[in-house]
Amino acid sequence: MVPSFLMLLLAGTASAPAAAPVTVAAVQEKSAVQDPLQSEFAALMDEYRTAMKAWSKARQEDPKAPRPAPQFWDRFAALADKGHSESLLWLAQNAAYKFDGNKKEITAKKLECYEKLITQHSKSPLLQMLPQMIAGEKKYLVSGDMDRLLSLLLSKSEDREVQAACLDGLTRVLSGTSATESDKKRVEEYKARLDKEYEGTSVVNRMRAEEFKKNNLQVGMVAPDFTHRDVEGVEFKLSDYRGKVVLLDFWGFW
């Protein structure tokens, strides 16, 4: 005999309308309603990736086959003009293909796109990757351009990770062979700010790791002591084996 509570449950289930399944199409439709520019960008990126795959195959027969970026330029530019941040970043990344060989125009377009990203989209998550991108534009941007962009981003962003990355980028940009006394002074100021104000950020964590490696993990140095437990749960210290040959085997599962 079926228990009464189960019968009630079955009866209730039969009479209640089934919930409509959540499909990928439904999620995409909802996303498109919420952000039509992002939906348009995603569709355009799909087209661009398809064109890039075709170009990769074509250049196997013709190494001089033109890249597809110039063909898509106006459409991405139109999205950027409507206020879409990722389209601006795409323009900055592909300016060299649009203005092939014209360094002056490439530089001008990159500067324009980066400045718009910083001033018009200061709270965009994209800005987290911007300091590294700007500092890596040595082919087209001089140190003065990078200094100005990183300083502008530092003043506009409220994200501590972005701010720390800007300070780190500035210390690198200003530490070149042509650094002036003023540049060297700024480098020391930025390093002090990183040390004092940005503890816990990925930039400072990396700096701490590099400093520890330099001071403790060089060939010929005494290995840093540590405490651990063996497979039987017995605690031991590396220093317990001082004077003996020790093989450390680090392994794991991925």
N, C-alpha and C positions, 0 to 999 in steps of 0.2 A: 504493500500500500504506500502510495506516495504521500509524504508528510504534507500537512495542509499549507504550511508556509511556502513550500516549494511550488505547490499548485497555484497559490496566489501570485507568486513571482512569475511563473510561466504565463499565467493569464494576463498579468500586467504587461509582460513583454510582448505578447501577441497583439494586444490592442494598441500599444504605443507605436507611433510611426518611427521607423528606423532613421538614425542620424545619417545625413548625407556624408559620404566619404570626402575627406579633404584631398583634392588632387593637386598636382604640380601646377596645372593650368589655372586652378582657382587661386593659388598663392601668387602666381605671377600676375594674374588679373588684379588682385588686391594691391600688389606692389605698384602696378602701373597707375592705379587710381591715386595712390598716395603720392607717388613721385613720377609723373609722366616723363620728365627729362631723363631720369635714370633708366626707365624702360626703353626710351628711344636710344640712349647711349649703349645699353646692353645689346640691342638689336644691331646697331651700327658696328659694335665691336665683333659680333658674330660674323658679319659680312667681311670685316677687315681681316679677321683671322683666316677665313676661307681664302681670301685673296692672297694672304701671306703664304699659305700652304701651296697654292698654285704657283706663286712666284718662286718658291723654293725648288719646285720640280722643274720649272722653266729654266732657271739659271744653271741647271745641270747640263743643259744643251747649249745655253747661251749665257755665259758668265756676266754679260753686260745687260741682261734683261732688267728693265726699269722696275724699281720697287713700287708697290701700290700706294704708298703713303700719300703722294701728291694727288692721286685721284680721289682720296677721301678727305683731303684737307679742308675744303670748303664746308663739308657737312659737319665735321668736328668743330670747326670755327663757329658755325652757326649755333651749335649747342653751347659752346663757351660764351658766346654773346648773350645767350639766354640766362646765363648764370650757373652753368654746370661746371663744377670744379675739376672733375676727372677729365673732361674734354680739354680744359686748359693744360693739364699736366701732359696729356697726349700730344698737344701741339708743341710743348716745350721739348718733349722727348724726340719728336719727329721733324723738328725745324731743319735739321741738317739735310734731310731727304727732300724737303720742299724747296729749299734754296740751295740746291746742290752746288758746292764750290764757291758760293758767295759768303765768305766768313762774316762780313759786315752785317748782312741781312740776317744771317743765322743768329749772331750774337744779339742783335736788336730784338728779334722775335723771342728769344729765350728770356732776355731781361724783362720784356713786356709781360710774358706769361707768368714768370715767377713773381713779379711785383703784383700782378692782379690776384694771384693765388693768395699771397700774403695779406694784401689789404682788403680783398673782398671776401675771403673765405678763411678768416683767422681762426675759426673754431672747427674747421674740417679735420677729420682724422688723417687726411692726406698729408697734412703738414708735418706729421711725425717722420716721414721719409725725406722731407725737403732739405734739411741741413746737410745730409750726406750727399744728396743729389747735387746741390749747389757747390759743395766743396769738391765734387768730382768733375766739375765742368771746366777743367783747366785748359782744355783745347780751345774753348770759345770765350771764356770769361777770364779777365785779368784779376789779380788779387784784390784790386780796388772794387771791382764789381761784386766779388764774393763777400767782401767786407761789408759793403753797403746792404746787400740782400740779407745776410745773416744778422746784421745789427737791426735791420727793419723787422725781421721775423722775431727776433728776441724781444723787441718792444711791443709787438702786436699779440703774440701768443700768450695764453694764460696756462698752457700745459707745461708742467715742470719738466717732463721728459723732452719736450721740444726745446724749451729754454736751455736745458743742460746740453743738448746736442748742438745748439747754436754756439754756446760758449766754447764747447770742445772744438767745433769747426773753426771758430775764430782764432783759437790758439794755434791751430795748424796753419791756417791761411797767413797769419801774421808772423810766423816763425821761419820764413824763408831766408835765403841768403842775403836778400836785399832789405831785410828788416831794419827799420830805423830805431833809434833809442825810444821814441814814442811807442812804436809797435811793441818793442820788448817790454815796456812798462805795462801796456795793456794786456799782454800775454800773462804777466804775473798777476795782474788784477783779476783776470778771468779764471785763472787756476785757483786763486784764493776763494773766489765766489763759488766755484764748483765744490771745493773742499768744505766750505762753510754752510752753503745754502742748499746743496742738492744731494745730500747723503741719501742713499737708497735708490737713486735713479740708475738706469741701466748703464749710463755713461760713467758714473762714478764707480759703480760696481766693477766695470771693466778696468777702470784705472787702478782700483785697489788690487784686482787680480794680477794685472801686469806688474805692479809695484812689488807684490808678494813674490811673484815668479822671479823677478830680477834680484831681489834681496835674499831669497831662500832656496831657489830651485835651479841653481847653476851647477855645472859639472865641477866636482871637487868640493862642494859645500856639504856640510853635515845635513842629512835629511831631517826635515821638521818632524818632531815627535808627534805621535797620535795614539789614542786609545781605542781599542775595538774588542769584539768578542769572536772567538773561534767557532767552528761548527758545533762544538759541544756547549757553547754558551759561556765559556770561561774567558774572563776579561784579561787582556794583555796589552802591553805598550811596546811600541817599536824599540824604545830604548832598552827594553829588557834583553834584547838580542845584540846590544852593542858589542863590537869586536868579532861578531860572527857574520858569515855570508848570509844575506837575507834575499830571497826571491819574492817579489810582490807580483801576484797574478791578479789583475783586475779583469773581471768578466761580468757578463750579464745577459739578459734575454731581451730581444726587441721584436 
